[in-house]
């Protein structure tokens, strides 16, 4: 029986990067969602991968390991407050998730 190497499904998230930091740790400005999509497209074009699916996901701020930027409070058009409990909200970003095989 022949066993070929199976390419595992992987994903990469692209979130808005900070374009300008706010003073004294205040709100920052972030890339627009169209810029996030452009970054995802450039990443796809620069690799030899099989794209399985591309989706929009909403991820909390203060996330690690997405794109190449820093995250925090925002005034971006990709920013959404999400209520997680009565009166408690967390700040989230509209992000792009690419599912692929190498």
Contact map, one row per residue, 1 for C-alpha under 8 A:
111000000000000000000000000000000000000000000000000000000000000000000000000000000000000000000000000000
111100000000000000000000000000000000000000000000000000000000000000000000000000000000000000000000000000
111110000000000000000000000000000000000000000000000000000000000000000000000000000000000000000000000000
011111000000000000000000000000000000000000000000000000000000000000000000000000000000000000000000000000
001111100000000000000000000000000000000000000000000000000000000000000000000000000000000000000000000000
000111110000000000000000000000000000000000000000000000000000000000000000000000000000000000000000000000
000011111000000000000000000000000000000000000000000000000000000000000000000000000000000000000000000011
000001111100000000000000000000000000000000000000000000000000000000000000000000000000000000000000000011
000000111110000000000000000000000000000000000000000000000000000000000000000000000000000000000000001110
000000011111000000000000000000000000000000000000000000000000000000000000000000000000000000000000001110
000000001111100000000000000000000000000000000000000000000000000000000000000000000000000000000000111100
000000000111110000000000000000000000000000000000000000000000000001000000000000000000000000000000111000
000000000011111000000000000000000000000000000000000000000000000001100000000000000000000000000011110000
000000000001111100000000000000000001101100000000000000000000000001100000000000000000000000000011100000
000000000000111110000000000000000001000000000000000000000000000001100000000000000000000000001111000000
000000000000011111000000000001111011000000000000000000000000000000001010000001000000000000001110000000
000000000000001111100000000001100000000000000000000000000000000000111110000000000000000000000000000000
000000000000000111111000000111100000000000000000000000000000000000001110000000000000000000000000000000
000000000000000011111000000111100000000000000000000000000000000000000000000000000000000000000000000000
000000000000000001111100000111000000000000000000000000000000000000000000000000000000000000000000000000
000000000000000001111110111110000000000000000000000000000000000000000000000000000000000000000000000000
000000000000000000011111111110000000000000000000000000000000000000000000000000000000000000000000000000
000000000000000000001111111000000000000000000000000000000000000000000000000000000000000000000000000000
000000000000000000000111110000000000000000000000000000000000000000000000000000000000000000000000000000
000000000000000000001111111000000000000000000000000000000000000000000000000000000000000000000000000000
000000000000000000001111111100000000000000000000000000000000000000000000100000000000000000000000000000
000000000000000000001110111110000000000000000000000000000000000000000001111000000000000000000000000000
000000000000000001111100011111000000000000000000000000000000000000000001111000000000000000000000000000
000000000000000001111100001111100000000000000000000000000000000000000000011100000000000000000000000000
000000000000000111110000000111110000000000000000000000000000000000000000011100000000000000000000000000
000000000000000111100000000011111011000000000000000000000000000000000000000100000000000000000000000000
000000000000000100000000000001111111000000000000000000000000000000000000000111000000000000000000000000
000000000000000100000000000000111111100000000000000000000000000000000000000011000000000000000110000000
000000000000000000000000000000011111110000000000000000000000000000000000000000000000000000000000000000
000000000000000100000000000000111111111000000000000000000000000000000000000000000000000000000000000000
000000000000011100000000000000111111111100000000000000000000000000000000000000000000000000000011000000
000000000000010000000000000000001111111110000000000000000000000000000000000000000000000000000001000000
000000000000000000000000000000000111111111000000000000000000000000000000000000000000000000000000000000
000000000000010000000000000000000011111111100000000000000000000000000000000000000000000000000000000000
000000000000010000000000000000000001111111110000000000000000000000000000000000000000000000000001010000
000000000000000000000000000000000000111111111000000000000000000000000000000000000000000000000000000000
000000000000000000000000000000000000011111111100000000000000000000000000000000000000000000000000000000
000000000000000000000000000000000000001111111110000000000000000000000000000000000000000000000000000000
000000000000000000000000000000000000000111111111101000000000000000000000000000000000000000000000000000
000000000000000000000000000000000000000011111111000000000000000000000000000000000000000000000000000000
000000000000000000000000000000000000000001111111000000000000000000000000000000000000000000000000000000
000000000000000000000000000000000000000000111111100000000000000000000000000000000000000000000000000000
000000000000000000000000000000000000000000011111110000000000000000000000000000000000000000000000000001
000000000000000000000000000000000000000000010011111000000000000000000000000000000000000000000000000111
000000000000000000000000000000000000000000000001111100000000000000000000000000000000000000000000000111
000000000000000000000000000000000000000000010000111111000000000000000000000000000000000000000000011110
000000000000000000000000000000000000000000000000011111000000000000000000000000000000000000000000011110
000000000000000000000000000000000000000000000000001111100000000000000000000000000000000000000000011100
000000000000000000000000000000000000000000000000001111110000000000000000000000000000000000000001111000
000000000000000000000000000000000000000000000000000011111000000000000000000000000000000000000001110000
000000000000000000000000000000000000000000000000000001111100000000000000000000000000000000000111100000
000000000000000000000000000000000000000000000000000000111110000000000000000000000000000000000111100000
000000000000000000000000000000000000000000000000000000011111000000000000000000000000000000011110000000
000000000000000000000000000000000000000000000000000000001111101000000000000000000000000000011110000000
000000000000000000000000000000000000000000000000000000000111111000000000000000000000000001111000000000
000000000000000000000000000000000000000000000000000000000011111000000011100000000000000001111000000000
000000000000000000000000000000000000000000000000000000000001111100000111000000000000000000000000000000
000000000000000000000000000000000000000000000000000000000011111111000010000000000000000000000000000000
000000000000000000000000000000000000000000000000000000000000011111000000000000000000000000000000000000
000000000000000000000000000000000000000000000000000000000000001111110000000000000000000000000000000000
000000000001111000000000000000000000000000000000000000000000001111111000000000000000000000000000000000
000000000000111010000000000000000000000000000000000000000000000011111000000000000000000000000000000000
000000000000000010000000000000000000000000000000000000000000000011111100000000000000000000000000000000
000000000000000111000000000000000000000000000000000000000000000001111110000000000000000000000000000000
000000000000000011000000000000000000000000000000000000000000010000011111000000000000000000000000000000
000000000000000111000000000000000000000000000000000000000000111000001111100000000000000000000000000000
000000000000000000000000001100000000000000000000000000000000110000000111110000000000000000000000000000
000000000000000000000000011100000000000000000000000000000000100000000011111000000000000000100000000000
000000000000000000000000001111000000000000000000000000000000000000000001111100100000000000000000000000
000000000000000000000000001111000000000000000000000000000000000000000000111110100000000000000000000000
000000000000000000000000000011110000000000000000000000000000000000000000011111100000000000000000000000
000000000000000000000000000000011000000000000000000000000000000000000000001111100000000000000000000000
000000000000000100000000000000011000000000000000000000000000000000000000000111110000000000001110000000
000000000000000000000000000000000000000000000000000000000000000000000000011111111000000000111100000000
000000000000000000000000000000000000000000000000000000000000000000000000000001111100000000111100000000
000000000000000000000000000000000000000000000000000000000000000000000000000000111110000011110000000000
000000000000000000000000000000000000000000000000000000000000000000000000000000011111000011110000000000
000000000000000000000000000000000000000000000000000000000000000000000000000000001111111111000000000000
000000000000000000000000000000000000000000000000000000000000000000000000000000000111110111000000000000
000000000000000000000000000000000000000000000000000000000000000000000000000000000011111110000000000000
000000000000000000000000000000000000000000000000000000000000000000000000000000000011111100000000000000
000000000000000000000000000000000000000000000000000000000000000000000000000000000010111110000000000000
000000000000000000000000000000000000000000000000000000000000000000000000000000000011111111000000000000
000000000000000000000000000000000000000000000000000000000000000000000000000000001111101111100000000000
000000000000000000000000000000000000000000000000000000000001100000000000000000001111000111110000000000
000000000000000000000000000000000000000000000000000000000001100000000000100000111100000011111000000000
000000000000000000000000000000000000000000000000000000000111100000000000000000111100000001111100000000
000000000000001100000000000000000000000000000000000000000111100000000000000001110000000000111110000000
000000000000001100000000000000001000000000000000000000011110000000000000000001110000000000011111000000
000000000000111100000000000000001001000000000000000000011110000000000000000001000000000000001111100000
000000000000111000000000000000000001100100000000000001111000000000000000000000000000000000000111110000
000000000011110000000000000000000000000000000000000001111000000000000000000000000000000000000011111000
000000000011100000000000000000000000000100000000001111100000000000000000000000000000000000000001111100
000000001111000000000000000000000000000000000000001111000000000000000000000000000000000000000000111110
000000001110000000000000000000000000000000000000111110000000000000000000000000000000000000000000011111
000000111100000000000000000000000000000000000000111100000000000000000000000000000000000000000000001111
000000110000000000000000000000000000000000000001110000000000000000000000000000000000000000000000000111
